[in-house]
Amino acid sequence: MKKLLSAATLVLAVGASSLAMAEPVKIGMITTLSGGGAGLGVDSRDGFMLAIKQSGNKDIEVITEDDGQKPELAVQIADKMIQSDQVDILTGIVWSNLLMAVAPSAVAQGKFYVSTNAAPAALAGANCNPLYFNAAYQNDNLHEAMGEYANKDYKKLFIMAPNYPAGKDSLTGFKRYFKGELAAEVYTQVGQTDYAAEIAQIRASGADGVFAFLPGGMGIAFMKQYAQSGVNLPIMGPGFSFSQDVLPAIGDAALGVKASGQWVKDLDNEANKKFVADFQQEYNRLPSLYAVQAYDAAQLILSAAAKADVKDTEAFRAELLKADIKSPRGNFKFNTNQHPIQDIYVTEVTKEGDVLTNKTVEKIFTDHGDAYAKDCKM
Amino acid sequence: MTFALALEQLLNGLQLGVMLFLMAAGLTLIFGVMGLINLAHGSLYMVGAFACATVAAWTGSFWLGLIASLACAAAAGAIVELLVIRRLYDRDHLDQVLATFALILIFSEGTRWMFGSFPLYLDIPPLLQGAVALPGGTQYPLYRLAIIAAGAVVAFALYLLISRTRLGIRIRAGESDREMIGALGVDIRTLYTVVFALGAALAGFAGAMVGALQSVQVGMGEPVLILAFVVIVIGGIGSIKGALLGALLVGVIDTMGRFLLPKVFVLFVPPSQAGMIGGALASMLIYIVMALILAVKPRGLFPPAHA
């Protein structure tokens, strides 16, 4: 009897101590679930929730709200989540202009922000913040990779991006590595759906290739119109332009297009195989870049929450910084500015049966950080 | 800048203008006859595109999809008119704006609920694939030429409908005096439903044509709706002729602005900044033009005679 009692006490004690470790964490997810950019937000949310579900951690509460891709709405939601819901961590914003409206004020109020996608240069350099983490990349990264890749085969390129912070980061990043000549550098409107004027300029430009950063519906419209235009120059872009969320809508027009990504569906590691299989089983479609990034953001938060109390900012931050996760991307660690250091690949759009998807062509950067980390003093 | 490039950009402007005309014609017709501001017109455009994409995916035929888009948009228009719009004719414009804005939200979320958040696939029919040679040695997508032709046909058909048919006479009569034609024994309720369905069908047709060229997704109608309002304000609210000229004007100015302004700024500032400033100014250009036209002609280029 005595033995039994002491065993019971022991079980209780163990239970109590594990309870003490896992302090409840409240996460506010603001992402785009309506409008033209909704596909990106839905994938972010689903990737994030997959990791939370797999962990079985009941002490994590996630509140999700739709920002409609509108900065003013994102700010209102963030204020509400911080003040009335009392969240500990904010995450989920897809677009850099929305992130710039939300993240700086959130970290100033002592909340963590873990970005699942947007990574403007403005928050990676001199204005980096101990509470701001980016689990995706720095905006320039994938464009830098394409700039490096383009050096092999191209002398004169036509480059194009939407006129917003990530668009400017895109072309800046591309030009940092591309050594050839630029036929033209064009900024289009965010959300633009007709690219006839730009395609006419491409035709007249005398370029030998086109680099286009057009995420979501913009890329779908551009690729379909380009395929009809009679212009045959090769197209390349960062992974977002040809991510799994838009490929079915572009159709065969995307076949053969080269893009860059810090994750590809066919990467050969255990974490990735499990992630792709689980995601397909849960949601009955292939994951995109956005899903992986959000999945890792959730993994990072879970890993830190298992070891530290989120209210103890210093300790929680130290645990986040360790990046003790098995990322489907393979190698993943944080740079001094709390943006990833990771490998970046060049991919090509192919068909697997009837399904369009990306396959790995080569690894272009190993352990790639970003150009702004040196300006970050933390 | 070469002749070929200028010609291609001019055609691009015309094509955008024709597409805007299909939207603006319905909008201006509905306003002219019923005095109703219909913000949900963009939703009917979206209905047309989704109907076309769905039927094209089922049957493999874009043309059946196009017919379905006309039918679905007209049906959606008629149902909306019978259920909601009918109650708004006697209310002031603020109530109409509020109710039709609610319709936008209902249509958007309803479509998302049925089709999901991801864009649908809709491709150009094989017959209209590819590009054709133009004078000056350039090529131009056949499909865009087909849109211009389709728009011209619709414009001509609308002209015949309004000037040569009994329905057209009633529409014109409705525009000049609503109470009077009711008093003369014309079934004004049916006329309103028919006009609303006609406007909706035009929007659905535009949505299907453009859906094949762009992307079929929730919320695709609203950016076009804003441009269509600019068109009818420039053209004179209620005037089909004004809508046609306004649409072509807006299409050409918008396209040429996006193309020429960065080239102008390149003379003064470095290329990357020229692109940014030119691009930003180009997106404002049609609104500046609208403001200038309204300053000179406050009721638009072709204000209807009666108002």
Boltz contact constraints between the chains, C-beta under 6 A:
constraints:
  - contact:
      token1: [A, 35]
      token2: [B, 219]
      max_distance: 6.0
  - contact:
      token1: [A, 36]
      token2: [B, 217]
      max_distance: 6.0
  - contact:
      token1: [A, 36]
      token2: [B, 219]
      max_distance: 6.0
  - contact:
      token1: [A, 38]
      token2: [B, 117]
      max_distance: 6.0
  - contact:
      token1: [A, 39]
      token2: [B, 117]
      max_distance: 6.0
  - contact:
      token1: [A, 39]
      token2: [B, 118]
      max_distance: 6.0
  - contact:
      token1: [A, 42]
      token2: [B, 117]
      max_distance: 6.0
  - contact:
      token1: [A, 163]
      token2: [B, 279]
      max_distance: 6.0
  - contact:
      token1: [A, 185]
      token2: [B, 271]
      max_distance: 6.0
  - contact:
      token1: [A, 185]
      token2: [B, 272]
      max_distance: 6.0
  - contact:
      token1: [A, 185]
      token2: [B, 275]
      max_distance: 6.0
  - contact:
      token1: [A, 186]
      token2: [B, 275]
      max_distance: 6.0
  - contact:
      token1: [A, 187]
      token2: [B, 275]
      max_distance: 6.0
  - contact:
      token1: [A, 187]
      token2: [B, 276]
      max_distance: 6.0
  - contact:
      token1: [A, 187]
      token2: [B, 279]
      max_distance: 6.0
  - contact:
      token1: [A, 189]
      token2: [B, 283]
      max_distance: 6.0
  - contact:
      token1: [A, 193]
      token2: [B, 214]
      max_distance: 6.0
  - contact:
      token1: [A, 196]
      token2: [B, 12]
      max_distance: 6.0
  - contact:
      token1: [A, 197]
      token2: [B, 12]
      max_distance: 6.0
  - contact:
      token1: [A, 197]
      token2: [B, 255]
      max_distance: 6.0
  - contact:
      token1: [A, 197]
      token2: [B, 258]
      max_distance: 6.0
  - contact:
      token1: [A, 197]
      token2: [B, 259]
      max_distance: 6.0
  - contact:
      token1: [A, 200]
      token2: [B, 5]
      max_distance: 6.0
  - contact:
      token1: [A, 200]
      token2: [B, 8]
      max_distance: 6.0
  - contact:
      token1: [A, 200]
      token2: [B, 9]
      max_distance: 6.0
  - contact:
      token1: [A, 204]
      token2: [B, 5]
      max_distance: 6.0
  - contact:
      token1: [A, 217]
      token2: [B, 119]
      max_distance: 6.0
  - contact:
      token1: [A, 217]
      token2: [B, 215]
      max_distance: 6.0
  - contact:
      token1: [A, 217]
      token2: [B, 217]
      max_distance: 6.0
  - contact:
      token1: [A, 220]
      token2: [B, 119]
      max_distance: 6.0
  - contact:
      token1: [A, 220]
      token2: [B, 215]
      max_distance: 6.0
  - contact:
      token1: [A, 221]
      token2: [B, 214]
      max_distance: 6.0
  - contact:
      token1: [A, 221]
      token2: [B, 215]
      max_distance: 6.0
  - contact:
      token1: [A, 225]
      token2: [B, 213]
      max_distance: 6.0
  - contact:
      token1: [A, 228]
      token2: [B, 141]
      max_distance: 6.0
  - contact:
      token1: [A, 228]
      token2: [B, 143]
      max_distance: 6.0
  - contact:
      token1: [A, 229]
      token2: [B, 141]
      max_distance: 6.0
  - contact:
      token1: [A, 230]
      token2: [B, 131]
      max_distance: 6.0
  - contact:
      token1: [A, 230]
      token2: [B, 139]
      max_distance: 6.0
  - contact:
      token1: [A, 248]
      token2: [B, 121]
      max_distance: 6.0
  - contact:
      token1: [A, 249]
      token2: [B, 119]
      max_distance: 6.0
  - contact:
      token1: [A, 249]
      token2: [B, 121]
      max_distance: 6.0
  - contact:
      token1: [A, 249]
      token2: [B, 215]
      max_distance: 6.0
  - contact:
      token1: [A, 251]
      token2: [B, 121]
      max_distance: 6.0
  - contact:
      token1: [A, 251]
      token2: [B, 123]
      max_distance: 6.0
